[in-house]
Amino acid sequence: MELTETTYSPLRTSNLAIGYSRGSRLNVVQQHLDLELLSGEMVCMIGPNGCGKSTLLRTLAGLQRPITGSILVDGKNMETLSAQDRAESLALTLTDRVEVDKMSVYEIVAMGRYPYTNRFGRLTEEDRTIVAEALAQVHLEEKAQRYISELSDGERQRAMIAKVLAQSTPLLFFDEPTAHLDLPNRVSIMLLLAQLAKTTGKSILLSTHELELAMQVADKLWLMSDRGVQVGTTDQLIADGSFENVFRSNQFSFNAETGRFIINKPS
Ligand SMILES: Nc1ncnc2c1ncn2[C@@H]1O[C@H](COP(=O)(O)OP(=O)(O)OP(=O)(O)O)[C@@H](O)[C@H]1O
């Protein structure tokens, strides 16, 4: 994607510190974070276990409070937003499978409209149009009346993507959206998300352990480690040695020339 100075930024953080506090004990997971998401870009958050990917996603989604610093959503401090404002600004999908087997695909996707429907959850004509559009965007129109339990893992994940698309928010967050999928489905979901960012102009932020896939499809990477968060395109982060530094192991190494991870076979 071509980024211009006029590209809109629906989310920014300023000197953000994230983590956990229990009583007087503070566990700061990441700090001094000045990050931004631009409209129409897909950003993949990668990094070793425990570096804080889920914590950052949860904090940006307003599920846990920053330790210090601020998060600006559409220029407004997240802390000042009502629950309704948040539901209209951002949508988060967590890894854990939701037990929704007894619901149809259509019903699940329609749940994305709940922030907008009246208290009886009655869909207007406009809601139904948005649900139909969301189903079409993930190519599940034909399966709308199927139960979720009747879908393959890849289709089920596409249904969950349609649900957040139906929420009509400029920001979409996914925690490991390819976690339970085989390789073809992992590729297909990542490509779908990258394409949706472009076609809808939404900002998509996801955490993943799929390093090589993320490196190939993301517009930008947030490379997290105990040294902080480095932001850049794959090429930039390869060129400045970030990958080699973060993913240093005696079991594998990163080859900057090929951009690939090499497993060190025992001799
Ligand atoms: N509820 C919690 N209370 C206290 N500390 C927590 C809590 N959840 C996570 N942590 C700690 O915060 C740090 C970051 O965890 P987090 O789950 O955000 O990492 P991650 O990068 O998503 O890891 P993974 O790749 O394994 O999913 C870890 O040290 C973890 O032990």
The ligand as an SDF file (V2000), in Angstrom:
LIG
                    3D

 31 33  0  0  0  0  0  0  0  0999 V2000
   -3.4700  -11.8570   33.6810 N   0  0  0  0  0  0  0  0  0  0  0  0
   -2.1470  -11.6810   33.8290 C   0  0  0  0  0  0  0  0  0  0  0  0
   -1.6480  -11.2630   35.0030 N   0  0  0  0  0  0  0  0  0  0  0  0
   -0.3190  -11.0540   35.1570 C   0  0  0  0  0  0  0  0  0  0  0  0
    0.5950  -11.2340   34.1670 N   0  0  0  0  0  0  0  0  0  0  0  0
    0.1480  -11.6600   32.9930 C   0  0  0  0  0  0  0  0  0  0  0  0
   -1.2380  -11.9000   32.7430 C   0  0  0  0  0  0  0  0  0  0  0  0
   -1.3870  -12.3050   31.4530 N   0  0  0  0  0  0  0  0  0  0  0  0
   -0.1480  -12.3100   30.9180 C   0  0  0  0  0  0  0  0  0  0  0  0
    0.7690  -11.9270   31.8330 N   0  0  0  0  0  0  0  0  0  0  0  0
    2.2300  -11.8040   31.6240 C   0  0  0  0  0  0  0  0  0  0  0  0
    2.4600  -10.7400   30.7030 O   0  0  0  0  0  0  0  0  0  0  0  0
    3.5140  -11.0810   29.7880 C   0  0  0  0  0  0  0  0  0  0  0  0
    3.0110  -10.9620   28.3520 C   0  0  0  0  0  0  0  0  0  0  0  0
    2.0010  -11.9480   28.1070 O   0  0  0  0  0  0  0  0  0  0  0  0
    1.1940  -12.0130   26.7440 P   0  0  0  0  0  0  0  0  0  0  0  0
    0.1930  -13.1010   26.8750 O   0  0  0  0  0  0  0  0  0  0  0  0
    0.7070  -10.6620   26.4020 O   0  0  0  0  0  0  0  0  0  0  0  0
    2.3460  -12.4180   25.7080 O   0  0  0  0  0  0  0  0  0  0  0  0
    2.2030  -12.9320   24.2150 P   0  0  0  0  0  0  0  0  0  0  0  0
    3.2760  -12.2440   23.4430 O   0  0  0  0  0  0  0  0  0  0  0  0
    0.8190  -12.7760   23.7510 O   0  0  0  0  0  0  0  0  0  0  0  0
    2.5650  -14.4620   24.4120 O   0  0  0  0  0  0  0  0  0  0  0  0
    2.2260  -15.7340   23.4940 P   0  0  0  0  0  0  0  0  0  0  0  0
    3.0350  -15.5870   22.2450 O   0  0  0  0  0  0  0  0  0  0  0  0
    2.7200  -16.8790   24.3360 O   0  0  0  0  0  0  0  0  0  0  0  0
    0.7530  -15.7570   23.2760 O   0  0  0  0  0  0  0  0  0  0  0  0
    3.9650  -12.4840   30.1850 C   0  0  0  0  0  0  0  0  0  0  0  0
    5.1020  -12.3590   30.9920 O   0  0  0  0  0  0  0  0  0  0  0  0
    2.8170  -13.0440   30.9840 C   0  0  0  0  0  0  0  0  0  0  0  0
    3.2590  -13.9570   31.9470 O   0  0  0  0  0  0  0  0  0  0  0  0
  1  2  1  0
  2  3  1  0
  2  7  2  0
  3  4  2  0
  4  5  1  0
  5  6  2  0
  6  7  1  0
  6 10  1  0
  7  8  1  0
  8  9  2  0
  9 10  1  0
 10 11  1  0
 11 12  1  0
 11 30  1  0
 12 13  1  0
 13 14  1  0
 13 28  1  0
 14 15  1  0
 15 16  1  0
 16 17  2  0
 16 18  1  0
 16 19  1  0
 19 20  1  0
 20 21  2  0
 20 22  1  0
 20 23  1  0
 23 24  1  0
 24 25  2  0
 24 26  1  0
 24 27  1  0
 28 29  1  0
 28 30  1  0
 30 31  1  0
M  END
$$$$
